[in-house]
Amino acid sequence: MDILSMFEHTFMIRALIIGIPVSLCASLLGVSLVLKRYSMIGDGLSHVGFGALAIASAFNFAPLPIAIPVVVVSAFLLLRISESSKIKGDSAIALISSSALAIGITVATLSNGMNTDISNYLFGSIVATSDADAVLSTVLSVVVIILLRIFYNKIFAVTFDDNFSRATGINVNFYHTVISILTALTVVLGMRIMGTLLISSLIIFPALTSMQVCKTFKQVIVTSAILSVVCFFIGISVSYLFGTPVGASIVIANLCAFLLFTTVRNIITP
């Protein structure tokens, strides 16, 4: 099968329009999240998103307009819980994500059962994407990229040292909230293709991979963005050519890149 033939299919074009900007946003956000040891927030928010999507499907509501505000609010609550109580970091993520996932699955099972739409959100599907998803993905991805560009210096400072940032007058809580909300939007948009179980890989892998060889924050940011888009395209191409699950194919492409960069680091580092 010719790889160029995939561009003849509308659903493949739509998947690329959705996936490439989402991959780009996820990689850019992932650098800060990984450096702050908060990378599993993507996994937690994806479970919240699945719960919201399952409930929306059970009541025949449009899924994304329901899921986006729910996940954004969850990101805000997650940040507040981990900052102001005895429930910290990974414990807060586990608490919120497992609860949302359990509620969503229960409501979906009691109403329509685990139908095809629910399974698509769980495991991902390029066929399930719609024109509305493509438009919403493009618009929100542009917003995410613009905000990251505007707040780049502040996010850089907050990523490495909260206390120093506060001392210099930076509103640390505000920028933590910005990062969490942008991550929430990216997770919801990417769930259509990657699925709940694998969306966090778009956040974690590119950052970890680029950190194997890059020395500066800017180098990591740029390399992560390029890697994420390239691995997404390779993964979706492999999925089209060989009929493999699209989310899993993209993750395996990222895994191969990580192993390659790790090998290069071991070779060049004495």
C-alpha positions in Angstrom: 0.0 0.0 0.0 1.4 3.4 -1.0 1.8 5.8 1.9 0.7 8.7 -0.3 -2.7 7.1 -0.8 -3.6 7.9 2.8 -3.9 11.5 1.8 -6.8 10.5 -0.5 -9.0 9.7 2.6 -10.9 12.4 4.3 -10.6 10.8 7.7 -6.8 10.6 7.4 -6.6 14.3 6.5 -8.9 15.1 9.4 -6.8 13.0 11.8 -3.6 14.8 10.8 -5.3 18.2 11.2 -6.3 17.2 14.7 -3.3 15.2 15.7 -0.4 17.4 14.6 -1.3 20.6 16.5 -2.3 18.5 19.6 1.0 16.7 19.5 2.8 20.0 19.2 0.9 21.5 22.2 1.4 18.3 24.3 5.1 18.4 23.7 5.5 22.0 24.6 3.5 21.7 27.8 5.2 18.4 28.6 8.6 19.9 29.1 7.4 22.0 32.0 5.3 19.2 33.5 8.2 16.7 33.3 10.7 19.1 34.8 8.3 19.9 37.7 7.7 16.1 38.2 4.0 16.6 37.4 3.9 14.7 34.1 1.2 12.3 35.2 -1.3 15.1 35.3 -2.0 14.2 31.6 -3.0 10.7 32.6 -5.2 11.9 35.4 -7.0 14.5 33.3 -7.5 11.9 30.5 -9.4 9.7 33.0 -11.5 12.7 34.0 -12.1 13.4 30.3 -13.2 9.9 29.7 -15.7 10.0 32.6 -17.2 13.3 31.3 -17.4 11.9 27.7 -19.0 8.7 28.9 -21.7 10.6 30.8 -22.3 12.9 27.9 -22.7 10.0 25.6 -25.1 8.3 28.0 -27.4 11.3 27.9 -26.9 12.0 24.2 -25.1 15.3 24.7 -22.3 16.6 22.4 -19.2 15.1 24.0 -16.5 17.8 23.7 -18.6 20.8 24.9 -19.3 18.8 28.1 -15.8 17.3 28.5 -13.7 20.5 28.0 -15.1 22.5 30.9 -15.2 19.5 33.2 -11.5 18.7 32.6 -10.5 22.4 32.9 -12.3 22.6 36.2 -10.7 19.3 37.3 -7.2 20.7 36.4 -7.9 23.7 38.5 -9.1 21.7 41.5 -6.2 19.3 41.1 -3.8 22.1 41.4 -5.6 23.6 44.4 -5.8 20.2 46.2 -2.2 19.4 45.8 -1.1 22.9 46.9 -3.3 23.6 49.9 -3.9 20.2 51.6 -2.2 17.1 52.8 -3.1 15.4 49.5 -0.1 16.0 47.3 0.9 15.4 43.6 0.4 11.9 42.5 -2.1 11.1 45.3 -4.3 14.0 44.2 -4.1 12.8 40.6 -5.0 9.3 41.5 -7.9 10.4 43.7 -9.6 12.5 41.0 -8.8 10.4 38.0 -9.9 7.1 39.4 -13.1 8.6 40.8 -14.1 10.2 37.5 -13.3 7.0 35.5 -15.4 4.9 37.8 -18.3 7.2 37.7 -18.2 7.5 33.9 -18.0 3.7 33.3 -20.8 3.1 35.7 -23.1 5.7 34.1 -22.3 4.5 30.6 -22.9 0.8 31.5 -26.2 1.5 33.2 -27.5 3.5 30.3 -26.3 2.4 26.9 -23.5 0.0 27.8 -19.9 0.3 26.6 -20.8 1.2 23.0 -18.5 1.9 20.1 -18.3 5.7 20.9 -17.2 5.0 24.5 -14.6 2.4 23.3 -13.2 4.9 20.8 -12.6 7.4 23.6 -10.9 4.7 25.6 -8.6 3.3 22.9 -8.6 6.1 20.3 -9.8 6.0 16.7 -9.0 8.1 13.6 -12.3 7.1 12.0 -14.3 8.6 14.9 -13.1 12.1 14.3 -15.4 14.7 12.9 -15.1 18.0 11.0 -16.2 19.8 14.2 -13.4 18.1 16.1 -10.9 19.3 13.5 -12.1 22.9 13.7 -12.1 22.9 17.5 -8.7 21.3 17.7 -7.2 23.8 15.3 -8.6 26.8 17.1 -7.8 25.7 20.6 -4.3 24.5 19.6 -3.6 27.9 18.1 -4.7 29.5 21.4 -2.5 27.2 23.4 0.6 27.9 21.2 0.0 31.7 21.4 -0.4 31.7 25.2 2.7 29.6 25.6 4.6 32.1 23.4 3.3 35.1 25.4 4.0 33.5 28.8 7.2 31.7 27.8 9.6 33.6 30.1 7.3 33.4 33.1 6.7 29.7 32.5 10.4 29.1 32.2 11.0 30.8 35.6 8.2 29.0 37.3 9.3 25.6 35.9 12.7 25.8 37.6 12.2 27.7 40.8 8.9 28.6 42.4 10.4 30.4 45.3 12.7 32.6 43.2 9.8 33.4 40.9 7.7 34.5 43.8 10.6 36.7 45.1 10.8 38.4 41.7 7.1 39.2 41.8 5.8 36.5 39.5 2.3 35.2 40.3 3.3 31.6 40.5 -0.2 30.3 41.2 -1.5 32.0 38.1 1.1 30.4 35.8 0.5 27.0 37.4 -3.1 27.4 36.6 -2.4 28.5 33.0 -0.2 25.3 32.5 -2.9 23.1 34.0 -5.7 24.6 31.9 -3.7 24.4 28.7 -2.8 20.8 29.5 -6.5 20.0 30.1 -7.5 21.4 26.7 -4.8 19.5 25.0 -5.7 16.2 26.7 -9.4 16.4 25.7 -8.6 17.2 22.1 -6.1 14.4 21.8 -8.3 11.7 23.3 -10.2 11.2 20.1 -7.1 9.9 18.4 -4.9 8.6 21.2 -7.5 7.4 23.6 -7.7 7.8 27.4 -5.1 5.1 28.0 -2.3 6.6 25.9 -2.8 10.4 25.6 -0.4 11.1 28.4 2.4 9.6 26.3 2.2 12.7 24.0 3.1 14.8 27.0 5.8 12.6 28.6 7.8 11.0 25.7 9.0 14.0 23.6 10.2 15.8 26.7 12.1 12.8 28.1 13.5 12.0 24.7 14.9 15.5 24.0 16.3 15.7 27.5 18.6 12.8 26.7 20.8 15.0 24.4 19.7 18.6 24.7 21.3 20.8 27.3 19.2 24.0 27.5 15.5 24.6 28.1 15.1 26.2 24.6 16.8 23.2 22.9 14.5 20.8 24.8 11.4 22.8 23.8 12.3 22.9 20.1 13.5 19.3 19.9 10.4 18.0 21.8 8.1 19.8 19.4 9.8 18.4 16.3 10.0 14.9 17.8 6.3 14.9 18.7 5.1 15.9 15.3 7.5 13.5 13.5 6.6 10.5 15.8 2.9 11.3 15.4 3.2 11.3 11.6 5.2 8.0 11.6 2.8 6.4 14.0 -0.3 7.3 12.1 1.3 6.2 8.8 2.2 2.8 10.3 -1.3 2.5 11.5 -2.7 3.2 8.1 -0.3 0.9 6.2 -0.4 -2.1 8.6 -3.8 -1.7 10.3 -2.3 -1.4 13.8 -4.0 0.7 16.6 -3.3 4.3 15.9 -2.6 5.3 19.5 -0.3 2.4 20.2 1.5 3.0 16.9 2.3 6.6 17.9 3.5 5.5 21.4 5.8 2.9 19.9 7.2 5.5 17.5 7.9 7.7 20.5 9.5 4.8 22.3 11.8 4.1 19.4 12.8 7.7 19.4 13.5 7.6 23.1 15.7 4.5 22.8 17.5 6.1 19.8 18.3 9.3 21.7 19.3 7.4 24.8 21.7 5.3 22.7 23.2 8.5 21.2 23.6 10.0 24.6 25.5 6.9 25.8 27.8 7.0 22.8 28.6 10.7 23.0 28.9 10.9 26.8 32.2 9.6 28.0 
